Amino acid sequence: MISASYPRQLREYGVWPVVAVVAVGGAIGASARYGASLIWPTASGAFPTTTLLVNVIGCALMGILMVILTEVGAAHRLVRPFFGTGVLGGFTTFSTYAVDIERLVRDGHLRTGLAYLALTVLAALAAVWSAAWATRRLVVWRRA
C-alpha cells in the first residue's frame, strides 16, 4: 500500500512502471558505459580518461535533460526516471570512479589519484552547469 505522502502519480499508477523504466534505462546506460570501456580501455596505473569522459558527458546530458523537462514542456511521467535515473544513472559511473582512485593510490600513483579525484568533481559540476546554462540560452533564443 502506497501512503498518502507519496506523489499523486505513484499513488494512482503504482511504483512498478517507474521501477521497470529505471531498470531498462539502467541496462542501456550501463551497456553504453561498458562499451566505452571496451573501445577505450585504460591501462593499469594510467589516468582513467574513459571513466572521466563518461562521467562528464553523462553530467552534461543530465543538465540538458533537466532543463528540457523542467523548463521547456511537460513530458510523460516516465521520461525523467527512464533517462535521468535509468540511462544516465547507468551510464555515469561514480562507483568506478571511486575504485579507480583506490587502485591508483594503492598502486603508488597518489598524485594521479588526487588529480583524478579533483578533476572529475570539478569537470562534472562544470559540465552539468554549462550544459544547463547553454540549453536555457538556446531555449530562450528559440522562443524569441
MOFEN-V648945 format. One record per residue. N is the residue number from 1. OMEGA is omega in radians with two decimals (999 if undefined). Layout:
# MOFEN-V648945
n = <N & N>
omega = <OMEGA & OMEGA>
This chain:
# MOFEN-V648945
n = <1 & 2 & 3 & 4 & 5 & 6 & 7 & 8 & 9 & 10 & 11 & 12 & 13 & 14 & 15 & 16 & 17 & 18 & 19 & 20 & 21 & 22 & 23 & 24 & 25 & 26 & 27 & 28 & 29 & 30 & 31 & 32 & 33 & 34 & 35 & 36 & 37 & 38 & 39 & 40 & 41 & 42 & 43 & 44 & 45 & 46 & 47 & 48 & 49 & 50 & 51 & 52 & 53 & 54 & 55 & 56 & 57 & 58 & 59 & 60 & 61 & 62 & 63 & 64 & 65 & 66 & 67 & 68 & 69 & 70 & 71 & 72 & 73 & 74 & 75 & 76 & 77 & 78 & 79 & 80 & 81 & 82 & 83 & 84 & 85 & 86 & 87 & 88 & 89 & 90 & 91 & 92 & 93 & 94 & 95 & 96 & 97 & 98 & 99 & 100 & 101 & 102 & 103 & 104 & 105 & 106 & 107 & 108 & 109 & 110 & 111 & 112 & 113 & 114 & 115 & 116 & 117 & 118 & 119 & 120 & 121 & 122 & 123 & 124 & 125 & 126 & 127 & 128 & 129 & 130 & 131 & 132 & 133 & 134 & 135 & 136 & 137 & 138 & 139 & 140 & 141 & 142 & 143 & 144>
omega = <3.13 & -3.07 & -3.13 & -3.12 & 3.09 & 3.08 & -3.09 & -3.08 & 3.10 & 3.11 & -3.09 & -3.01 & -3.10 & -3.05 & -3.03 & 3.06 & 3.12 & 3.12 & -3.11 & -3.11 & 3.07 & 3.14 & 3.13 & 3.12 & 3.11 & 3.10 & 3.11 & -3.12 & 3.14 & 3.10 & 3.10 & 3.12 & 3.13 & 3.09 & 3.10 & 3.14 & 3.08 & -3.13 & -3.12 & -3.11 & 3.11 & 3.12 & 3.12 & 3.13 & 3.14 & 3.09 & -3.07 & -3.05 & -3.10 & 3.14 & 3.10 & -3.12 & 3.10 & -3.12 & 3.14 & 3.11 & 3.12 & 3.11 & 3.09 & 3.11 & 3.09 & 3.08 & 3.11 & -3.11 & -3.08 & 3.09 & -3.13 & -3.10 & -3.05 & -3.03 & -3.08 & -3.11 & -3.13 & 3.09 & 3.07 & -3.04 & -3.12 & -3.12 & -3.10 & 3.11 & 3.14 & -3.07 & -3.06 & -3.10 & -3.06 & -3.03 & -3.08 & 3.04 & 3.08 & -3.12 & 3.11 & -2.99 & 3.14 & 3.02 & 3.07 & 3.07 & 3.14 & 3.12 & 3.10 & 3.13 & -3.14 & -3.14 & 3.13 & -3.13 & -3.13 & -3.11 & 3.04 & 3.13 & -3.05 & -3.12 & 3.11 & 3.11 & 3.12 & 3.09 & 3.12 & 3.11 & -3.09 & -3.08 & -3.13 & -3.14 & -3.12 & -3.12 & 3.13 & 3.11 & 3.11 & -3.12 & -3.12 & -3.13 & -3.08 & 3.10 & 3.10 & 3.13 & -3.11 & 3.12 & 3.08 & 3.12 & 3.13 & 3.13 & 3.13 & 3.14 & -3.12 & 3.13 & -3.08 & 999>
